[in-house]
Amino acid sequence: MHASTSPATPIDFWFDPVCPWTWLTSRWMLEVGKHRPVEVSWHVMSLSVLNENRLDDLPERIRVLMGQAWAPVRVLTAAGLLHGSEVIAPLYTALGSRYHLEQRPKDRATLEAALRETGLPVDLADAGDTDRYDEELRASHRRGIALVGEDVGSPVIAVPGQDEGGAPVAFFGPVVNPVPKGEAAARLWDGVLAVASAPNFYELKRTRTGGPDFS
């Protein structure tokens, strides 16, 4: 655990729960919190919203996933609105554990199981079948994507800028696989933050050599 007495750095983390790479980044972010003074606020974004105008350009399996991805973000949005933003993180963990570690289907039964685990009303799963909360969902999505632009995916991370009152430092990713642990996780955070804070830096990437490693 970190022993720093420095004020915690506020971090805004936008996520879509169906994305396995986002899940890995989110678990890394929790690991960072054990070694650096950070305080994460969790927000919903939607790959379904991001891709709704380009579905014809996507492979069939991704189009299917985009259809399945509406219900989880709608339920998370409803849960946050009706029961407070503090329920979003545990509900995300309950959903992500089922989707990515247990490989459970992205259906109502999995949503209900996650809601039960987090002590939330099971009938919140009804929100997945309606657009009742879509205005709030889209607003949360826009707040994240506006910081980085449309040419990204999930997750989006933002921290306060170095200048008081200045624009936040925001970026897509990072994509990590598997999740770094201990001080390695903290060093990666330090480096990512240093690179992202450079105003003339835009992209650093290399080809992924395998699928998500949840070990």
Backbone torsions as a table, in degrees:
resi	resn	phi	psi	omega
1	MET	NA	145.6	-179.9
2	HIS	-75.2	145.8	-178.0
3	ALA	-110.0	10.8	-176.0
4	SER	-66.3	142.9	174.6
5	THR	-100.0	7.2	178.6
6	SER	-66.4	150.7	176.4
7	PRO	-59.9	143.3	-179.2
8	ALA	-67.4	137.0	175.5
9	THR	-78.7	121.7	177.7
10	PRO	-74.4	131.0	-179.4
11	ILE	-122.5	130.2	172.3
12	ASP	-103.4	126.3	-174.1
13	PHE	-124.3	112.8	177.1
14	TRP	-97.6	134.7	-174.2
15	PHE	-144.0	152.2	164.7
16	ASP	-111.8	124.2	-171.0
17	PRO	-68.4	-16.9	-178.1
18	VAL	-83.8	-10.7	-176.0
19	CYS	-83.1	117.4	-178.7
20	PRO	-66.7	-33.0	179.1
21	TRP	-69.1	-36.6	175.2
22	THR	-63.3	-39.8	178.0
23	TRP	-57.3	-46.1	179.3
24	LEU	-61.7	-43.0	179.0
25	THR	-64.0	-39.2	-179.8
26	SER	-65.3	-38.2	178.7
27	ARG	-70.3	-34.3	173.0
28	TRP	-62.0	-41.9	-178.6
29	MET	-62.5	-38.2	176.0
30	LEU	-65.6	-37.2	177.2
31	GLU	-65.7	-40.5	177.2
32	VAL	-56.6	-40.6	-178.1
33	GLY	-62.0	-16.7	177.3
34	LYS	-81.4	-15.2	-171.5
35	HIS	-127.7	-10.7	178.0
36	ARG	-134.8	148.4	-179.6
37	PRO	-77.1	91.6	179.4
38	VAL	-130.0	153.9	177.1
39	GLU	-133.4	112.4	-172.5
40	VAL	-95.2	131.1	169.7
41	SER	-108.7	130.1	-172.9
42	TRP	-101.7	133.7	-177.5
43	HIS	-133.9	148.8	-178.9
44	VAL	-88.5	133.4	164.7
45	MET	-123.9	172.8	-173.1
46	SER	-138.4	118.8	172.9
47	LEU	-67.5	-27.0	176.4
48	SER	-65.6	-41.9	176.2
49	VAL	-66.2	-45.1	-177.1
50	LEU	-59.2	-35.2	-173.4
51	ASN	-105.6	6.1	-171.3
52	GLU	-63.8	-24.3	-179.2
53	ASN	-98.8	6.3	179.6
54	ARG	-136.2	28.5	-178.1
55	LEU	-61.6	-35.8	-178.3
56	ASP	-64.6	-18.7	-179.2
57	ASP	-91.2	-4.0	-174.5
58	LEU	-97.6	151.3	173.6
59	PRO	-60.5	155.6	-176.5
60	GLU	-56.4	-42.6	-177.0
61	ARG	-64.7	-32.4	178.7
62	ILE	-75.0	-37.3	175.8
63	ARG	-60.8	-40.5	177.2
64	VAL	-62.8	-44.8	179.6
65	LEU	-61.5	-39.7	179.8
66	MET	-63.5	-33.2	175.0
67	GLY	-68.1	-40.2	179.5
68	GLN	-71.3	-22.9	-171.9
69	ALA	-78.4	-13.0	-179.6
70	TRP	-65.3	-48.0	-172.7
71	ALA	-60.1	-47.5	-178.3
72	PRO	-60.1	-42.3	-178.3
73	VAL	-71.8	-31.8	175.8
74	ARG	-66.1	-41.3	179.1
75	VAL	-67.3	-42.9	177.2
76	LEU	-61.3	-41.5	179.1
77	THR	-63.4	-45.7	179.0
78	ALA	-62.3	-42.4	-179.9
79	ALA	-61.5	-43.3	179.5
80	GLY	-65.3	-39.9	-179.4
81	LEU	-69.9	-40.3	-172.9
82	LEU	-89.8	-23.8	-173.3
83	HIS	-128.5	5.1	175.9
84	GLY	99.1	146.8	-176.0
85	SER	-63.6	-19.2	-178.4
86	GLU	-68.4	-15.7	179.9
87	VAL	-84.0	-12.0	-173.7
88	ILE	-66.5	-44.9	-178.1
89	ALA	-61.9	-51.2	179.8
90	PRO	-65.4	-33.2	177.7
91	LEU	-68.8	-39.3	175.6
92	TYR	-60.3	-44.6	179.0
93	THR	-61.1	-42.5	179.8
94	ALA	-65.0	-40.8	178.5
95	LEU	-70.4	-48.3	-177.4
96	GLY	-61.6	-38.5	177.8
97	SER	-60.4	-39.9	-179.9
98	ARG	-72.9	-45.5	-177.8
99	TYR	-66.3	-44.5	-167.2
100	HIS	-103.3	-36.8	179.4
101	LEU	-85.9	-42.8	-177.6
102	GLU	-95.3	-9.0	179.0
103	GLN	55.1	40.6	176.5
104	ARG	-79.3	154.8	-178.0
105	PRO	-67.4	154.5	179.1
106	LYS	-88.8	70.7	-176.5
107	ASP	-129.5	-179.2	-176.5
108	ARG	-63.1	-37.6	-178.9
109	ALA	-59.6	-40.2	178.7
110	THR	-68.6	-40.2	175.6
111	LEU	-59.6	-45.4	-178.6
112	GLU	-64.2	-40.2	179.2
113	ALA	-63.1	-41.0	178.7
114	ALA	-66.3	-39.7	177.8
115	LEU	-63.5	-42.3	178.0
116	ARG	-61.4	-44.1	-178.0
117	GLU	-59.6	-36.8	-176.5
118	THR	-92.1	5.7	176.7
119	GLY	73.9	21.0	179.4
120	LEU	-97.7	155.0	-179.7
121	PRO	-60.4	131.9	-178.2
122	VAL	-64.1	-28.5	-178.0
123	ASP	-70.9	-3.2	170.7
124	LEU	-62.2	-21.4	177.6
125	ALA	-61.2	-21.9	177.5
126	ASP	-59.8	-29.5	-178.3
127	ALA	-61.6	-24.1	-179.4
128	GLY	-67.6	-18.8	-176.2
129	ASP	-103.8	12.0	-177.4
130	THR	-138.4	158.2	175.6
131	ASP	-95.5	17.8	-175.5
132	ARG	-56.0	-36.0	-175.7
133	TYR	-106.1	13.6	-175.5
134	ASP	-66.5	-30.9	178.8
135	GLU	-61.9	-44.8	179.2
136	GLU	-69.2	-38.9	177.7
137	LEU	-60.0	-48.4	-178.9
138	ARG	-65.3	-35.0	178.7
139	ALA	-65.3	-42.5	177.4
140	SER	-64.0	-43.4	177.4
141	HIS	-58.6	-46.4	-178.1
142	ARG	-63.3	-37.4	-178.8
143	ARG	-61.4	-38.8	178.8
144	GLY	-74.8	-48.6	-173.9
145	ILE	-68.9	-27.7	178.9
146	ALA	-64.2	-21.8	-179.0
147	LEU	-80.2	-20.4	-172.3
148	VAL	-129.2	-14.5	-178.7
149	GLY	95.2	168.9	-173.2
150	GLU	-78.1	-17.8	-173.0
151	ASP	-86.7	48.2	-178.9
152	VAL	-142.9	-170.7	174.1
153	GLY	-140.6	-146.4	178.6
154	SER	-106.7	137.5	9.0
155	PRO	-97.0	171.7	169.7
156	VAL	-121.0	131.7	179.4
157	ILE	-120.3	137.7	178.0
158	ALA	-135.8	141.3	174.6
159	VAL	-131.7	159.9	179.2
160	PRO	-60.4	146.3	176.2
161	GLY	-68.2	164.1	-177.8
162	GLN	-71.1	-29.4	179.4
163	ASP	-91.9	133.1	-179.3
164	GLU	-58.7	126.6	-179.3
165	GLY	80.9	-0.3	-179.1
166	GLY	-81.6	176.0	-179.6
167	ALA	-66.8	146.2	177.4
168	PRO	-67.8	157.5	171.7
169	VAL	-90.2	120.9	-175.9
170	ALA	-136.2	152.2	-178.1
171	PHE	-161.1	157.9	171.8
172	PHE	-85.8	141.2	177.7
173	GLY	87.3	-152.1	1.2
174	PRO	-77.2	156.9	173.3
175	VAL	-86.3	119.7	-179.5
176	VAL	-124.5	142.1	-176.9
177	ASN	-163.2	111.2	-3.7
178	PRO	-78.7	-174.1	-177.3
179	VAL	-70.4	123.6	174.4
180	PRO	-64.5	148.1	-178.6
181	LYS	-119.8	157.9	173.0
182	GLY	60.5	-141.8	-176.4
183	GLU	-65.8	-25.1	176.5
184	ALA	-62.1	-38.7	176.8
185	ALA	-64.4	-41.8	-179.0
186	ALA	-67.5	-41.2	179.1
187	ARG	-64.2	-39.0	177.2
188	LEU	-62.2	-41.7	177.3
189	TRP	-59.9	-45.9	179.2
190	ASP	-57.6	-43.9	-178.1
191	GLY	-69.2	-44.0	178.7
192	VAL	-60.2	-43.0	-178.9
193	LEU	-65.8	-39.9	179.4
194	ALA	-63.9	-44.7	-179.4
195	VAL	-66.6	-47.3	-177.4
196	ALA	-64.3	-26.4	-178.2
197	SER	-76.5	-13.5	177.4
198	ALA	-73.3	119.9	-172.0
199	PRO	-64.9	-21.1	-178.2
200	ASN	-103.7	15.5	179.1
201	PHE	-99.9	135.2	-177.6
202	TYR	-123.8	-42.7	-169.9
203	GLU	-152.5	141.5	172.6
204	LEU	-144.3	123.9	-172.1
205	LYS	-153.6	150.2	168.5
206	ARG	-143.7	158.6	-173.8
207	THR	-67.0	135.1	174.3
208	ARG	-71.0	139.8	-175.9
209	THR	-108.1	6.6	179.0
210	GLY	-173.7	174.2	179.1
211	GLY	-78.4	175.8	-178.5
212	PRO	-58.5	134.5	178.9
213	ASP	-109.0	106.3	-175.3
214	PHE	-94.8	11.6	-177.3
215	SER	-67.3	NA	NA
